[in-house]
Amino acid sequence: MAKSLTNLIPILFFLFHFFHISTAQTIGVNYGTLGNNLASPAQVAAFLKDKTIVDRVKLFDANPDILRAFVNSGIAVTVAVANNEIAQLTQLAGARSWVDTHIAPFHPQTRINRILVGNEVLHSLDNTLISNLVPAMKTLHAALLQAGIRDIQVSTAHSLGFLLRSQPPSTGQFRPGWDTGVLAPMLQFHRETKSAFVVNPYPYFGYSQRLENYALFKPNRGRFDRYTKITYMNMFDAQLDAVYSAMKRLGYGDVQIAVGETGWPSVGEPGQLGVSLDAAATFNGMLVKHVNSGKGTPLMPGRRFETYIFGLFNENTKPGPTAERNFGLFWPDFTPVYNAGVLRGQTFGGAPATVPLPPKRGGRAGRGGQAQKPKVAPTNSGKNWCVPRQGVTDVDLQKNIDYVCSLGVDCKPIQAGGACFNPNTIRSHAAYAMNAYYKSNGPQAFNCDFANTGAVVTQDPSYGTCKF
């Protein structure tokens, strides 16, 4: 009998371990600090531990006050290296110094699980930064090992702008040059170190009225991939499968994927389509259910993706459009902006359940006790174009022209004698080239970013015989 029990111990341990893993939450939050009214890190750590199902946070730096606050909390913390620090990490001395300063004083009491080297570095289009990225990742990993630290992953976060194609998902492909020059060596590093390839898929940036239900996990007809015969029922899965297809094309379909950022704002500009409390609650609530279901995606069934919602708080000093300050799940006093199913004992039932806010927050659209109603769409909302932002320099716009035309996009219309050559200005030529790229790669916002020099508009910029 004793022998039988002894034989059962490994089996029981396996079953316990399997059950624990299969039921564990995989939802984290991005903890941004661009606000002048935020709670202290210690209050934040206590709130997340005691009141929410969130078991991991992602920082945009390695703030020592925050790392101290999460000591013995059991919450996993991802820290980040600033883009301007990447160059120094290509040298072992610089990497060891960074580890000694930002990791060693806190680990393992603070459960640091990952270091992200820079943020959306490819998106910056800075060739020096890009060329240093993989060497910095490798050197930082070596510095961790020299410090005796073997349980912290090294990675970097990518916007989906690194994809040349994303629709249909099975045709996903990385951009030429980055594919074999940067991403293949990076994916090899991830395979060797068993670390996750971190991506930031945002269905919000792919929103259109026609795809609203598809983007928000609502019932819809789906989108058919004619190559795999799969009908996709939500954009989140489609975006992840496009990334997976691009990885598999390079031979790295086995590398784990983590979702570094995704989310939906609750307030936007007046008249901005698709932005409301209802939309934010629906997307994030359904995201939590979907990720924690363990279903995976059509091309990655059964995979559980470590996923970080953007973001924890509405950050009132964050620059940019109104939406950037309203991605939060909570107000700074921990009042929920809406119910996304992340509070303990709280469930999201498939329809938005907005939480009435204290009277002191009233007086502004989208911040009162009632859900903000979607705005009426302009008559031309079904069509969009990509043009340069105001104030962008000719130097930056010329880089955009060179980049687009080097990819094989038809730039003849902006060459001498072409229909869009006149007016012969860099800005005019950049508008045509950027829009041509936007159209050819899919009208999604990340295909009009160009390192934050592009903007999507609803007014047709065509003129005369020059058609955009």
Disulfide bonds with the S-S distance in Angstrom:
Cys386-Cys448 2.02
Cys405-Cys411 2.03
Cys420-Cys466 1.88
